[in-house]
């Protein structure tokens, strides 16, 4: 594929890379939004209620957050090293 830009990446490739990174960023932070929504809807009052809600959020949603962070890093490095 012939590149039109002086720096080795065409304008459309750069826009596509930015859109992919924004999409992956949104997907990566969905578990945080779910946790904040659940915390707001449950509105725990005491220490133990807050502890259980926070522990459940970290236990269940933290795994997905971590996996999303790994995928985000892999795609980010892949997009940056595309021209090398």
HTML snippet that shows the backbone in 3Dmol.js (N, CA, C, O; Angstrom):
<script src="https://3Dmol.org/build/3Dmol-min.js"></script>
<div id="view" style="width:600px;height:400px;position:relative"></div>
<script>
const pdb = `
ATOM      1  N   UNK A   1       0.836  -1.175   0.000  1.00  0.00           N
ATOM      2  CA  UNK A   1       0.000   0.000   0.000  1.00  0.00           C
ATOM      3  C   UNK A   1       0.883   1.241   0.000  1.00  0.00           C
ATOM      4  O   UNK A   1       1.762   1.393   0.848  1.00  0.00           O
ATOM      5  N   UNK A   2       0.641   2.111  -0.948  1.00  0.00           N
ATOM      6  CA  UNK A   2       1.458   3.317  -1.087  1.00  0.00           C
ATOM      7  C   UNK A   2       1.017   4.374  -0.082  1.00  0.00           C
ATOM      8  O   UNK A   2      -0.176   4.639   0.072  1.00  0.00           O
ATOM      9  N   UNK A   3       1.982   4.970   0.594  1.00  0.00           N
ATOM     10  CA  UNK A   3       1.713   6.023   1.571  1.00  0.00           C
ATOM     11  C   UNK A   3       1.829   7.377   0.892  1.00  0.00           C
ATOM     12  O   UNK A   3       2.752   7.613   0.112  1.00  0.00           O
ATOM     13  N   UNK A   4       0.891   8.264   1.190  1.00  0.00           N
ATOM     14  CA  UNK A   4       0.886   9.589   0.569  1.00  0.00           C
ATOM     15  C   UNK A   4       1.556  10.646   1.433  1.00  0.00           C
ATOM     16  O   UNK A   4       1.917  11.710   0.932  1.00  0.00           O
ATOM     17  N   UNK A   5       1.726  10.379   2.689  1.00  0.00           N
ATOM     18  CA  UNK A   5       2.254  11.382   3.597  1.00  0.00           C
ATOM     19  C   UNK A   5       3.784  11.338   3.623  1.00  0.00           C
ATOM     20  O   UNK A   5       4.400  10.302   3.374  1.00  0.00           O
ATOM     21  N   UNK A   6       4.361  12.467   3.926  1.00  0.00           N
ATOM     22  CA  UNK A   6       5.807  12.567   4.037  1.00  0.00           C
ATOM     23  C   UNK A   6       6.320  11.750   5.219  1.00  0.00           C
ATOM     24  O   UNK A   6       7.422  11.204   5.163  1.00  0.00           O
ATOM     25  N   UNK A   7       5.538  11.664   6.274  1.00  0.00           N
ATOM     26  CA  UNK A   7       5.965  10.974   7.489  1.00  0.00           C
ATOM     27  C   UNK A   7       5.648   9.491   7.482  1.00  0.00           C
ATOM     28  O   UNK A   7       5.908   8.819   8.480  1.00  0.00           O
ATOM     29  N   UNK A   8       5.109   8.960   6.429  1.00  0.00           N
ATOM     30  CA  UNK A   8       4.920   7.525   6.318  1.00  0.00           C
ATOM     31  C   UNK A   8       3.517   7.042   6.632  1.00  0.00           C
ATOM     32  O   UNK A   8       3.256   5.846   6.502  1.00  0.00           O
ATOM     33  N   UNK A   9       2.615   7.897   7.031  1.00  0.00           N
ATOM     34  CA  UNK A   9       1.254   7.479   7.353  1.00  0.00           C
ATOM     35  C   UNK A   9       0.285   8.481   6.722  1.00  0.00           C
ATOM     36  O   UNK A   9       0.426   9.692   6.893  1.00  0.00           O
ATOM     37  N   UNK A  10      -0.690   7.959   5.999  1.00  0.00           N
ATOM     38  CA  UNK A  10      -1.644   8.852   5.362  1.00  0.00           C
ATOM     39  C   UNK A  10      -2.590   9.445   6.399  1.00  0.00           C
ATOM     40  O   UNK A  10      -2.668   8.969   7.531  1.00  0.00           O
ATOM     41  N   UNK A  11      -3.291  10.470   6.003  1.00  0.00           N
ATOM     42  CA  UNK A  11      -4.218  11.155   6.902  1.00  0.00           C
ATOM     43  C   UNK A  11      -5.339  10.227   7.346  1.00  0.00           C
ATOM     44  O   UNK A  11      -5.716  10.225   8.518  1.00  0.00           O
ATOM     45  N   UNK A  12      -5.871   9.444   6.424  1.00  0.00           N
ATOM     46  CA  UNK A  12      -6.966   8.530   6.770  1.00  0.00           C
ATOM     47  C   UNK A  12      -6.499   7.426   7.715  1.00  0.00           C
ATOM     48  O   UNK A  12      -7.255   7.006   8.590  1.00  0.00           O
ATOM     49  N   UNK A  13      -5.286   6.961   7.554  1.00  0.00           N
ATOM     50  CA  UNK A  13      -4.751   5.963   8.484  1.00  0.00           C
ATOM     51  C   UNK A  13      -4.620   6.543   9.890  1.00  0.00           C
ATOM     52  O   UNK A  13      -4.885   5.856  10.876  1.00  0.00           O
ATOM     53  N   UNK A  14      -4.211   7.805   9.977  1.00  0.00           N
ATOM     54  CA  UNK A  14      -4.084   8.451  11.285  1.00  0.00           C
ATOM     55  C   UNK A  14      -5.445   8.637  11.937  1.00  0.00           C
ATOM     56  O   UNK A  14      -5.595   8.402  13.136  1.00  0.00           O
ATOM     57  N   UNK A  15      -6.441   9.058  11.157  1.00  0.00           N
ATOM     58  CA  UNK A  15      -7.797   9.220  11.690  1.00  0.00           C
ATOM     59  C   UNK A  15      -8.356   7.879  12.134  1.00  0.00           C
ATOM     60  O   UNK A  15      -8.988   7.793  13.186  1.00  0.00           O
ATOM     61  N   UNK A  16      -8.135   6.837  11.353  1.00  0.00           N
ATOM     62  CA  UNK A  16      -8.607   5.503  11.715  1.00  0.00           C
ATOM     63  C   UNK A  16      -7.940   5.018  12.998  1.00  0.00           C
ATOM     64  O   UNK A  16      -8.597   4.415  13.847  1.00  0.00           O
ATOM     65  N   UNK A  17      -6.652   5.273  13.148  1.00  0.00           N
ATOM     66  CA  UNK A  17      -5.943   4.878  14.362  1.00  0.00           C
ATOM     67  C   UNK A  17      -6.493   5.613  15.582  1.00  0.00           C
ATOM     68  O   UNK A  17      -6.647   5.015  16.647  1.00  0.00           O
ATOM     69  N   UNK A  18      -6.783   6.879  15.438  1.00  0.00           N
ATOM     70  CA  UNK A  18      -7.346   7.652  16.547  1.00  0.00           C
ATOM     71  C   UNK A  18      -8.729   7.133  16.910  1.00  0.00           C
ATOM     72  O   UNK A  18      -9.043   6.992  18.092  1.00  0.00           O
ATOM     73  N   UNK A  19      -9.569   6.843  15.906  1.00  0.00           N
ATOM     74  CA  UNK A  19     -10.914   6.322  16.176  1.00  0.00           C
ATOM     75  C   UNK A  19     -10.867   4.955  16.848  1.00  0.00           C
ATOM     76  O   UNK A  19     -11.675   4.673  17.732  1.00  0.00           O
ATOM     77  N   UNK A  20      -9.935   4.112  16.441  1.00  0.00           N
ATOM     78  CA  UNK A  20      -9.796   2.803  17.078  1.00  0.00           C
ATOM     79  C   UNK A  20      -9.370   2.958  18.528  1.00  0.00           C
ATOM     80  O   UNK A  20      -9.904   2.276  19.403  1.00  0.00           O
ATOM     81  N   UNK A  21      -8.426   3.838  18.796  1.00  0.00           N
ATOM     82  CA  UNK A  21      -7.983   4.063  20.172  1.00  0.00           C
ATOM     83  C   UNK A  21      -9.087   4.654  21.041  1.00  0.00           C
ATOM     84  O   UNK A  21      -9.207   4.292  22.212  1.00  0.00           O
ATOM     85  N   UNK A  22      -9.892   5.556  20.490  1.00  0.00           N
ATOM     86  CA  UNK A  22     -11.010   6.120  21.248  1.00  0.00           C
ATOM     87  C   UNK A  22     -12.043   5.034  21.538  1.00  0.00           C
ATOM     88  O   UNK A  22     -12.569   4.957  22.649  1.00  0.00           O
ATOM     89  N   UNK A  23     -12.333   4.197  20.546  1.00  0.00           N
ATOM     90  CA  UNK A  23     -13.279   3.101  20.753  1.00  0.00           C
ATOM     91  C   UNK A  23     -12.805   2.110  21.802  1.00  0.00           C
ATOM     92  O   UNK A  23     -13.587   1.666  22.642  1.00  0.00           O
ATOM     93  N   UNK A  24     -11.542   1.769  21.755  1.00  0.00           N
ATOM     94  CA  UNK A  24     -10.993   0.838  22.744  1.00  0.00           C
ATOM     95  C   UNK A  24     -10.974   1.481  24.128  1.00  0.00           C
ATOM     96  O   UNK A  24     -11.200   0.803  25.131  1.00  0.00           O
ATOM     97  N   UNK A  25     -10.706   2.785  24.185  1.00  0.00           N
ATOM     98  CA  UNK A  25     -10.732   3.482  25.479  1.00  0.00           C
ATOM     99  C   UNK A  25     -12.122   3.443  26.095  1.00  0.00           C
ATOM    100  O   UNK A  25     -12.268   3.209  27.295  1.00  0.00           O
ATOM    101  N   UNK A  26     -13.145   3.674  25.273  1.00  0.00           N
ATOM    102  CA  UNK A  26     -14.518   3.623  25.772  1.00  0.00           C
ATOM    103  C   UNK A  26     -14.844   2.216  26.264  1.00  0.00           C
ATOM    104  O   UNK A  26     -15.430   2.063  27.337  1.00  0.00           O
ATOM    105  N   UNK A  27     -14.480   1.193  25.509  1.00  0.00           N
ATOM    106  CA  UNK A  27     -14.733  -0.183  25.931  1.00  0.00           C
ATOM    107  C   UNK A  27     -13.954  -0.542  27.190  1.00  0.00           C
ATOM    108  O   UNK A  27     -14.431  -1.316  28.020  1.00  0.00           O
ATOM    109  N   UNK A  28     -12.776   0.012  27.329  1.00  0.00           N
ATOM    110  CA  UNK A  28     -11.927  -0.290  28.480  1.00  0.00           C
ATOM    111  C   UNK A  28     -12.523   0.242  29.772  1.00  0.00           C
ATOM    112  O   UNK A  28     -12.347  -0.368  30.826  1.00  0.00           O
ATOM    113  N   UNK A  29     -13.228   1.371  29.711  1.00  0.00           N
ATOM    114  CA  UNK A  29     -13.736   1.995  30.927  1.00  0.00           C
ATOM    115  C   UNK A  29     -15.217   1.734  31.186  1.00  0.00           C
ATOM    116  O   UNK A  29     -15.802   2.360  32.069  1.00  0.00           O
ATOM    117  N   UNK A  30     -15.833   0.825  30.437  1.00  0.00           N
ATOM    118  CA  UNK A  30     -17.223   0.454  30.702  1.00  0.00           C
ATOM    119  C   UNK A  30     -17.377  -0.172  32.090  1.00  0.00           C
ATOM    120  O   UNK A  30     -18.340   0.168  32.777  1.00  0.00           O
ATOM    121  N   UNK A  31     -16.487  -1.066  32.550  1.00  0.00           N
ATOM    122  CA  UNK A  31     -16.664  -1.610  33.904  1.00  0.00           C
ATOM    123  C   UNK A  31     -16.652  -0.542  34.995  1.00  0.00           C
ATOM    124  O   UNK A  31     -17.356  -0.689  35.994  1.00  0.00           O
ATOM    125  N   UNK A  32     -15.881   0.514  34.835  1.00  0.00           N
ATOM    126  CA  UNK A  32     -15.878   1.592  35.813  1.00  0.00           C
ATOM    127  C   UNK A  32     -17.232   2.291  35.843  1.00  0.00           C
ATOM    128  O   UNK A  32     -17.740   2.622  36.914  1.00  0.00           O
ATOM    129  N   UNK A  33     -17.807   2.512  34.683  1.00  0.00           N
ATOM    130  CA  UNK A  33     -19.129   3.118  34.622  1.00  0.00           C
ATOM    131  C   UNK A  33     -20.195   2.235  35.243  1.00  0.00           C
ATOM    132  O   UNK A  33     -21.096   2.729  35.919  1.00  0.00           O
ATOM    133  N   UNK A  34     -20.098   0.934  35.018  1.00  0.00           N
ATOM    134  CA  UNK A  34     -21.047  -0.002  35.627  1.00  0.00           C
ATOM    135  C   UNK A  34     -20.922   0.047  37.139  1.00  0.00           C
ATOM    136  O   UNK A  34     -21.930   0.075  37.845  1.00  0.00           O
ATOM    137  N   UNK A  35     -19.697   0.059  37.644  1.00  0.00           N
ATOM    138  CA  UNK A  35     -19.500   0.112  39.092  1.00  0.00           C
ATOM    139  C   UNK A  35     -20.061   1.404  39.680  1.00  0.00           C
ATOM    140  O   UNK A  35     -20.749   1.372  40.700  1.00  0.00           O
ATOM    141  N   UNK A  36     -19.773   2.537  39.046  1.00  0.00           N
ATOM    142  CA  UNK A  36     -20.273   3.805  39.569  1.00  0.00           C
ATOM    143  C   UNK A  36     -21.799   3.866  39.531  1.00  0.00           C
ATOM    144  O   UNK A  36     -22.419   4.408  40.447  1.00  0.00           O
ATOM    145  N   UNK A  37     -22.403   3.320  38.489  1.00  0.00           N
ATOM    146  CA  UNK A  37     -23.858   3.274  38.404  1.00  0.00           C
ATOM    147  C   UNK A  37     -24.441   2.384  39.500  1.00  0.00           C
ATOM    148  O   UNK A  37     -25.417   2.758  40.151  1.00  0.00           O
ATOM    149  N   UNK A  38     -23.848   1.212  39.704  1.00  0.00           N
ATOM    150  CA  UNK A  38     -24.324   0.313  40.754  1.00  0.00           C
ATOM    151  C   UNK A  38     -24.141   0.936  42.133  1.00  0.00           C
ATOM    152  O   UNK A  38     -25.016   0.804  42.989  1.00  0.00           O
ATOM    153  N   UNK A  39     -23.041   1.598  42.356  1.00  0.00           N
ATOM    154  CA  UNK A  39     -22.789   2.251  43.643  1.00  0.00           C
ATOM    155  C   UNK A  39     -23.808   3.364  43.894  1.00  0.00           C
ATOM    156  O   UNK A  39     -24.292   3.537  45.012  1.00  0.00           O
ATOM    157  N   UNK A  40     -24.123   4.111  42.841  1.00  0.00           N
ATOM    158  CA  UNK A  40     -25.100   5.184  42.974  1.00  0.00           C
ATOM    159  C   UNK A  40     -26.496   4.627  43.230  1.00  0.00           C
ATOM    160  O   UNK A  40     -27.227   5.155  44.067  1.00  0.00           O
ATOM    161  N   UNK A  41     -26.875   3.563  42.517  1.00  0.00           N
ATOM    162  CA  UNK A  41     -28.210   2.995  42.679  1.00  0.00           C
ATOM    163  C   UNK A  41     -28.375   2.268  44.010  1.00  0.00           C
ATOM    164  O   UNK A  41     -29.449   2.318  44.609  1.00  0.00           O
ATOM    165  N   UNK A  42     -27.330   1.595  44.480  1.00  0.00           N
ATOM    166  CA  UNK A  42     -27.423   0.880  45.753  1.00  0.00           C
ATOM    167  C   UNK A  42     -27.282   1.813  46.950  1.00  0.00           C
ATOM    168  O   UNK A  42     -27.844   1.548  48.012  1.00  0.00           O
ATOM    169  N   UNK A  43     -26.555   2.873  46.790  1.00  0.00           N
ATOM    170  CA  UNK A  43     -26.264   3.876  47.831  1.00  0.00           C
ATOM    171  C   UNK A  43     -26.044   3.249  49.210  1.00  0.00           C
ATOM    172  O   UNK A  43     -26.869   3.402  50.110  1.00  0.00           O
ATOM    173  N   UNK A  44     -24.913   2.539  49.363  1.00  0.00           N
ATOM    174  CA  UNK A  44     -24.643   1.911  50.658  1.00  0.00           C
ATOM    175  C   UNK A  44     -24.440   2.956  51.753  1.00  0.00           C
ATOM    176  O   UNK A  44     -23.875   4.024  51.514  1.00  0.00           O
ATOM    177  N   UNK A  45     -24.909   2.630  52.957  1.00  0.00           N
ATOM    178  CA  UNK A  45     -24.881   3.593  54.046  1.00  0.00           C
ATOM    179  C   UNK A  45     -23.760   3.335  55.048  1.00  0.00           C
ATOM    180  O   UNK A  45     -23.035   4.262  55.411  1.00  0.00           O
ATOM    181  N   UNK A  46     -23.607   2.107  55.494  1.00  0.00           N
ATOM    182  CA  UNK A  46     -22.625   1.811  56.527  1.00  0.00           C
ATOM    183  C   UNK A  46     -21.319   1.303  55.951  1.00  0.00           C
ATOM    184  O   UNK A  46     -21.164   1.139  54.741  1.00  0.00           O
ATOM    185  N   UNK A  47     -20.382   1.059  56.861  1.00  0.00           N
ATOM    186  CA  UNK A  47     -19.062   0.582  56.454  1.00  0.00           C
ATOM    187  C   UNK A  47     -19.154  -0.759  55.749  1.00  0.00           C
ATOM    188  O   UNK A  47     -18.546  -0.935  54.693  1.00  0.00           O
ATOM    189  N   UNK A  48     -19.902  -1.718  56.306  1.00  0.00           N
ATOM    190  CA  UNK A  48     -19.946  -3.063  55.737  1.00  0.00           C
ATOM    191  C   UNK A  48     -20.659  -3.079  54.399  1.00  0.00           C
ATOM    192  O   UNK A  48     -20.277  -3.833  53.504  1.00  0.00           O
ATOM    193  N   UNK A  49     -21.681  -2.266  54.251  1.00  0.00           N
ATOM    194  CA  UNK A  49     -22.347  -2.190  52.947  1.00  0.00           C
ATOM    195  C   UNK A  49     -21.410  -1.613  51.894  1.00  0.00           C
ATOM    196  O   UNK A  49     -21.340  -2.124  50.776  1.00  0.00           O
ATOM    197  N   UNK A  50     -20.702  -0.568  52.239  1.00  0.00           N
ATOM    198  CA  UNK A  50     -19.738   0.015  51.297  1.00  0.00           C
ATOM    199  C   UNK A  50     -18.617  -0.977  50.993  1.00  0.00           C
ATOM    200  O   UNK A  50     -18.157  -1.076  49.856  1.00  0.00           O
ATOM    201  N   UNK A  51     -18.184  -1.706  52.015  1.00  0.00           N
ATOM    202  CA  UNK A  51     -17.119  -2.692  51.846  1.00  0.00           C
ATOM    203  C   UNK A  51     -17.542  -3.801  50.885  1.00  0.00           C
ATOM    204  O   UNK A  51     -16.758  -4.212  50.030  1.00  0.00           O
ATOM    205  N   UNK A  52     -18.780  -4.287  51.023  1.00  0.00           N
ATOM    206  CA  UNK A  52     -19.272  -5.361  50.146  1.00  0.00           C
ATOM    207  C   UNK A  52     -19.448  -4.865  48.712  1.00  0.00           C
ATOM    208  O   UNK A  52     -19.065  -5.553  47.766  1.00  0.00           O
ATOM    209  N   UNK A  53     -20.021  -3.684  48.547  1.00  0.00           N
ATOM    210  CA  UNK A  53     -20.218  -3.137  47.197  1.00  0.00           C
ATOM    211  C   UNK A  53     -18.867  -2.876  46.531  1.00  0.00           C
ATOM    212  O   UNK A  53     -18.676  -3.211  45.362  1.00  0.00           O
ATOM    213  N   UNK A  54     -17.938  -2.282  47.267  1.00  0.00           N
ATOM    214  CA  UNK A  54     -16.617  -2.013  46.706  1.00  0.00           C
ATOM    215  C   UNK A  54     -15.873  -3.316  46.402  1.00  0.00           C
ATOM    216  O   UNK A  54     -15.248  -3.444  45.349  1.00  0.00           O
ATOM    217  N   UNK A  55     -15.938  -4.277  47.320  1.00  0.00           N
ATOM    218  CA  UNK A  55     -15.278  -5.569  47.099  1.00  0.00           C
ATOM    219  C   UNK A  55     -15.845  -6.306  45.905  1.00  0.00           C
ATOM    220  O   UNK A  55     -15.096  -6.882  45.116  1.00  0.00           O
ATOM    221  N   UNK A  56     -17.160  -6.293  45.764  1.00  0.00           N
ATOM    222  CA  UNK A  56     -17.779  -6.929  44.597  1.00  0.00           C
ATOM    223  C   UNK A  56     -17.400  -6.233  43.306  1.00  0.00           C
ATOM    224  O   UNK A  56     -17.162  -6.881  42.287  1.00  0.00           O
ATOM    225  N   UNK A  57     -17.345  -4.904  43.353  1.00  0.00           N
ATOM    226  CA  UNK A  57     -16.946  -4.166  42.151  1.00  0.00           C
ATOM    227  C   UNK A  57     -15.515  -4.451  41.747  1.00  0.00           C
ATOM    228  O   UNK A  57     -15.210  -4.611  40.565  1.00  0.00           O
ATOM    229  N   UNK A  58     -14.646  -4.512  42.729  1.00  0.00           N
ATOM    230  CA  UNK A  58     -13.242  -4.800  42.429  1.00  0.00           C
ATOM    231  C   UNK A  58     -13.086  -6.253  41.968  1.00  0.00           C
ATOM    232  O   UNK A  58     -12.339  -6.534  41.030  1.00  0.00           O
ATOM    233  N   UNK A  59     -13.786  -7.160  42.623  1.00  0.00           N
ATOM    234  CA  UNK A  59     -13.631  -8.581  42.317  1.00  0.00           C
ATOM    235  C   UNK A  59     -14.180  -8.905  40.928  1.00  0.00           C
ATOM    236  O   UNK A  59     -13.495  -9.546  40.131  1.00  0.00           O
ATOM    237  N   UNK A  60     -15.388  -8.478  40.633  1.00  0.00           N
ATOM    238  CA  UNK A  60     -16.020  -8.848  39.363  1.00  0.00           C
ATOM    239  C   UNK A  60     -15.643  -7.907  38.219  1.00  0.00           C
ATOM    240  O   UNK A  60     -15.270  -8.365  37.139  1.00  0.00           O
ATOM    241  N   UNK A  61     -15.737  -6.622  38.443  1.00  0.00           N
ATOM    242  CA  UNK A  61     -15.496  -5.674  37.360  1.00  0.00           C
ATOM    243  C   UNK A  61     -14.033  -5.316  37.204  1.00  0.00           C
ATOM    244  O   UNK A  61     -13.614  -4.895  36.125  1.00  0.00           O
ATOM    245  N   UNK A  62     -13.248  -5.472  38.253  1.00  0.00           N
ATOM    246  CA  UNK A  62     -11.820  -5.172  38.172  1.00  0.00           C
ATOM    247  C   UNK A  62     -11.085  -6.097  37.215  1.00  0.00           C
ATOM    248  O   UNK A  62     -10.120  -5.697  36.564  1.00  0.00           O
ATOM    249  N   UNK A  63     -11.553  -7.341  37.139  1.00  0.00           N
ATOM    250  CA  UNK A  63     -10.950  -8.302  36.204  1.00  0.00           C
ATOM    251  C   UNK A  63     -11.149  -7.823  34.776  1.00  0.00           C
ATOM    252  O   UNK A  63     -10.215  -7.831  33.975  1.00  0.00           O
ATOM    253  N   UNK A  64     -12.381  -7.403  34.455  1.00  0.00           N
ATOM    254  CA  UNK A  64     -12.661  -6.918  33.098  1.00  0.00           C
ATOM    255  C   UNK A  64     -11.907  -5.624  32.802  1.00  0.00           C
ATOM    256  O   UNK A  64     -11.458  -5.402  31.678  1.00  0.00           O
ATOM    257  N   UNK A  65     -11.773  -4.786  33.805  1.00  0.00           N
ATOM    258  CA  UNK A  65     -11.022  -3.540  33.642  1.00  0.00           C
ATOM    259  C   UNK A  65      -9.554  -3.842  33.328  1.00  0.00           C
ATOM    260  O   UNK A  65      -8.962  -3.211  32.453  1.00  0.00           O
ATOM    261  N   UNK A  66      -8.979  -4.790  34.032  1.00  0.00           N
ATOM    262  CA  UNK A  66      -7.583  -5.151  33.820  1.00  0.00           C
ATOM    263  C   UNK A  66      -7.366  -5.766  32.442  1.00  0.00           C
ATOM    264  O   UNK A  66      -6.397  -5.434  31.758  1.00  0.00           O
ATOM    265  N   UNK A  67      -8.258  -6.658  32.033  1.00  0.00           N
ATOM    266  CA  UNK A  67      -8.160  -7.260  30.698  1.00  0.00           C
ATOM    267  C   UNK A  67      -8.310  -6.192  29.619  1.00  0.00           C
ATOM    268  O   UNK A  67      -7.596  -6.215  28.616  1.00  0.00           O
ATOM    269  N   UNK A  68      -9.241  -5.252  29.825  1.00  0.00           N
ATOM    270  CA  UNK A  68      -9.402  -4.150  28.874  1.00  0.00           C
ATOM    271  C   UNK A  68      -8.159  -3.288  28.786  1.00  0.00           C
ATOM    272  O   UNK A  68      -7.791  -2.832  27.704  1.00  0.00           O
ATOM    273  N   UNK A  69      -7.515  -3.065  29.911  1.00  0.00           N
ATOM    274  CA  UNK A  69      -6.267  -2.290  29.919  1.00  0.00           C
ATOM    275  C   UNK A  69      -5.168  -3.011  29.140  1.00  0.00           C
ATOM    276  O   UNK A  69      -4.396  -2.375  28.423  1.00  0.00           O
ATOM    277  N   UNK A  70      -5.095  -4.318  29.277  1.00  0.00           N
ATOM    278  CA  UNK A  70      -4.100  -5.092  28.528  1.00  0.00           C
ATOM    279  C   UNK A  70      -4.369  -4.998  27.033  1.00  0.00           C
ATOM    280  O   UNK A  70      -3.447  -4.761  26.254  1.00  0.00           O
ATOM    281  N   UNK A  71      -5.638  -5.183  26.619  1.00  0.00           N
ATOM    282  CA  UNK A  71      -5.975  -5.073  25.199  1.00  0.00           C
ATOM    283  C   UNK A  71      -5.711  -3.669  24.667  1.00  0.00           C
ATOM    284  O   UNK A  71      -5.212  -3.506  23.553  1.00  0.00           O
ATOM    285  N   UNK A  72      -6.045  -2.659  25.461  1.00  0.00           N
ATOM    286  CA  UNK A  72      -5.791  -1.280  25.050  1.00  0.00           C
ATOM    287  C   UNK A  72      -4.306  -1.058  24.810  1.00  0.00           C
ATOM    288  O   UNK A  72      -3.925  -0.442  23.815  1.00  0.00           O
ATOM    289  N   UNK A  73      -3.465  -1.556  25.711  1.00  0.00           N
ATOM    290  CA  UNK A  73      -2.013  -1.397  25.570  1.00  0.00           C
ATOM    291  C   UNK A  73      -1.498  -2.132  24.340  1.00  0.00           C
ATOM    292  O   UNK A  73      -0.654  -1.608  23.612  1.00  0.00           O
ATOM    293  N   UNK A  74      -1.999  -3.339  24.103  1.00  0.00           N
ATOM    294  CA  UNK A  74      -1.566  -4.117  22.937  1.00  0.00           C
ATOM    295  C   UNK A  74      -1.938  -3.401  21.647  1.00  0.00           C
ATOM    296  O   UNK A  74      -1.104  -3.271  20.752  1.00  0.00           O
ATOM    297  N   UNK A  75      -3.181  -2.933  21.538  1.00  0.00           N
ATOM    298  CA  UNK A  75      -3.603  -2.243  20.327  1.00  0.00           C
ATOM    299  C   UNK A  75      -2.875  -0.915  20.155  1.00  0.00           C
ATOM    300  O   UNK A  75      -2.543  -0.530  19.034  1.00  0.00           O
ATOM    301  N   UNK A  76      -2.628  -0.219  21.252  1.00  0.00           N
ATOM    302  CA  UNK A  76      -1.942   1.061  21.187  1.00  0.00           C
ATOM    303  C   UNK A  76      -0.516   0.864  20.655  1.00  0.00           C
ATOM    304  O   UNK A  76      -0.074   1.597  19.770  1.00  0.00           O
ATOM    305  N   UNK A  77       0.186  -0.114  21.191  1.00  0.00           N
ATOM    306  CA  UNK A  77       1.550  -0.408  20.726  1.00  0.00           C
ATOM    307  C   UNK A  77       1.515  -0.871  19.273  1.00  0.00           C
ATOM    308  O   UNK A  77       2.371  -0.487  18.477  1.00  0.00           O
ATOM    309  N   UNK A  78       0.525  -1.699  18.926  1.00  0.00           N
ATOM    310  CA  UNK A  78       0.407  -2.176  17.539  1.00  0.00           C
ATOM    311  C   UNK A  78       0.177  -1.050  16.552  1.00  0.00           C
ATOM    312  O   UNK A  78       0.739  -1.053  15.457  1.00  0.00           O
ATOM    313  N   UNK A  79      -0.646  -0.088  16.932  1.00  0.00           N
ATOM    314  CA  UNK A  79      -0.912   1.045  16.032  1.00  0.00           C
ATOM    315  C   UNK A  79       0.325   1.935  15.925  1.00  0.00           C
ATOM    316  O   UNK A  79       0.641   2.428  14.842  1.00  0.00           O
ATOM    317  N   UNK A  80       1.022   2.141  17.036  1.00  0.00           N
ATOM    318  CA  UNK A  80       2.222   2.989  16.991  1.00  0.00           C
ATOM    319  C   UNK A  80       3.338   2.342  16.184  1.00  0.00           C
ATOM    320  O   UNK A  80       4.086   3.040  15.499  1.00  0.00           O
ATOM    321  N   UNK A  81       3.464   1.024  16.253  1.00  0.00           N
ATOM    322  CA  UNK A  81       4.544   0.332  15.554  1.00  0.00           C
ATOM    323  C   UNK A  81       4.151  -0.122  14.156  1.00  0.00           C
ATOM    324  O   UNK A  81       4.889  -0.878  13.524  1.00  0.00           O
ATOM    325  N   UNK A  82       3.000   0.326  13.663  1.00  0.00           N
ATOM    326  CA  UNK A  82       2.506  -0.097  12.358  1.00  0.00           C
ATOM    327  C   UNK A  82       3.458   0.269  11.235  1.00  0.00           C
ATOM    328  O   UNK A  82       3.624  -0.495  10.284  1.00  0.00           O
ATOM    329  N   UNK A  83       4.078   1.425  11.337  1.00  0.00           N
ATOM    330  CA  UNK A  83       4.937   1.905  10.250  1.00  0.00           C
ATOM    331  C   UNK A  83       6.363   1.371  10.314  1.00  0.00           C
ATOM    332  O   UNK A  83       7.122   1.543   9.360  1.00  0.00           O
ATOM    333  N   UNK A  84       6.741   0.734  11.405  1.00  0.00           N
ATOM    334  CA  UNK A  84       8.131   0.283  11.536  1.00  0.00           C
ATOM    335  C   UNK A  84       8.393  -0.983  10.781  1.00  0.00           C
ATOM    336  O   UNK A  84       9.516  -1.488  10.793  1.00  0.00           O
TER     337      UNK A  84
END
`;
const viewer = $3Dmol.createViewer("view");
viewer.addModel(pdb, "pdb");
viewer.setStyle({}, {cartoon: {color: "spectrum"}});
viewer.zoomTo();
viewer.render();
</script>
